[in-house]
Every structure is written in structure tokens, then in C-alpha cells.
Amino acid sequence: MSRSFTLSDFDFALPPELIAQHPAAERSASRLLDGRGESPIDRVFRELPTLLRPGDLLVFNDTKVIKARLLGAKSTGGSVEALVERVLPHNEVWAHLRSSKSPKAGAAVFFDAAGGERSPAEVLGRAGPEDSLFHLRFPGDPFALLDRFGHVPLPPYITHGDTSDDERRYQTVFARQPGAVAAPTAALHFDEALLDALAVQGVARAHVTLHVGAGTFQPVRTESLALHKMHSEWFEVGDETVRAIERTKSSGGRVLAVGTTTLRALESAALGGALAAGARDTDIFITPGFEFKVVDALVTNFHLPKSTLMMLVSAFAGYERIRALYAHAIRQQYRFFSYGDAMLLDRHRAG
């Protein structure tokens, strides 16, 4: 009989000093916890090619983090902070807004850039799931304006303001599709030298796009997992990636998802029973008992206690294994969360 899990099952005590505030000096110099065998093995991330086989396929999320955090003021003078969640047609966006009093439809807000430059935005009203976001219209292309006025949307547990180093390092080396407000952090460990070494090893590459939303940091507020509503994110899996996965599986290779966002995109695209190309929103919530259809192995960072991502990796690798691996990581002083270290997991197979 399968176990019924609650939110408390995914809690653990994490020493605050293990929350990484800055990335490793070199991307591939991060630590890698190899969690596939009977006992965990402590490695360095650049060793990854030696752990894979010719014919394996690494699937990456090629989303690009936008400078989605805006600071400014309302027309009344009160301060306002925006986090753009989604860029829409016609110079419009959905955004989270923080201010002392919510602006009404028709109001203007003004966002500031260094040097005193200021850009207006019109509040069109509330939008998004359950009207949790604000619908704004910018005077020009949102991507261009965000690039000029925005800040890197660092996660809430990173306590320093964004710097030019964050602009470079909170972004994968292969990012190409702008739209994410959080990085696909497992892919931050890959540099060009490591990608070249993987190619020499005969490991193929494919990509999906999933624009990571701010909801990735949304806490689960109910002890019953069945009552939690997942945030929605846009993703696309192309025909070329579907064909690459089919070739890999038919020849006996393994499909490795780089990051939970890639895994969510691939498994969302297979919810109909077979992997299908296409683009849409997904609010897939992966908890223990989920039946995986695509991904054989996972590269992932270490996640927050009681988070949906802890539930996902527990579903993938097995609850007890994840508990043991996290305990090992804490004992060995691994660095946690977005700028932290990584782990390599095989899919748990019942029986």
C-alpha cells in the first residue's frame, strides 16, 4: 500500500550558512553529489562526462532570464516594486506589484533606471490566475525596457542586490529564449568546456523551453498536498527534441533532464500517454506516486524545505533516498539552492 504524504514530510533543518549567496568561481567547479548507487559519492561537476555513456541525451531548458524586477513610484509618490511574470503581445505584461496601496485600473506607475531615467506604465487592471497579478502596458517593447530599467530577479533567499556578476552568472551559457524570472539553476553549472567534453564523450544534446515563473518560490501553505494549486508556466517541446528522445530510447540510451524545469516540460508533454511536441501552459504537480514516462535521470540543485521541488525529486528518486542524500549533503557542507551545488539522480523504479 502506497504511503500518503503531507507537507511536513518534506521539511528538513538547513543551516543558514549553507545557502549559497554567490556562485562558485567557475561554473563547472561546483560540487556534484552522485546519488545513483548504494552509497553517495562526492564529485566535482566537471566530472559529469565520465558518468554518462555514448548515446545518452542531455535535455536543457534554453529559457533566458529577463531583468524582471522594476523599482519606482506611483503617480501619488508612493514607492512601488514590480516583478514581471509574463510578457504579452501589444507591449503588455502581467506582473506582481508591491506597494502600500494597490493601484487602480487607469493609474500610472513609473519605473526608474540608473542616471534618473524614468519610464511610465499604465495599469490596465488585475489579471492572471485568480486575479493575483496586475495587467500593465508599457510605452514600448517590454524586453527592451526591462533590459534598460530592470534588475536581475534574484531569489528571496539571496540577500545582496543584483550586480553585473549576477547578470552573467544567473544565466545559462546557452540561454536564448527570453521570458524566465528565475534561472533553470541546474544548468548554471555547464560551461563551454564541459559541453565540449560531453560532445566528445558522445552525449547528445536537445532543448526545451520553459519560462520559469516567480511561482517556483511560492510556498505550499496546506498540510494536505491535494489542496495545493500549482503555479502555471509556459513551455514548448519541439519536434526535433521529440525525435531525439525517440532515437535515444530506441537505441538504449538514457534521457537526462538538466533541472526540474526541463523534467516538468517533458513530463507535461507526455501527459497524454506519449511524448508530443507542442507549446502550452502547464501546472503539473509532481509528488510521490507520479508515473514518469520520459526522463531516466536528473541533474538538479538542492531545493528548499517543504517546496514542490522537494516533492518532485522525492517522486523521481524515491522519498527515503532523497532524505538520505540531503542528510549527507548537509553533513558534507554542500551549498544549497540557486547558486549552490548539484546532484545526479536515477529514476526510482518500484519493485
Summary of the structure (lengths in Angstrom):
residues: 351
radius of gyration: 20.5
end to end distance: 12.5
largest distance: 64.2
contacts: 1132
relative contact order: 0.20
helix: 28%
strand: 28%
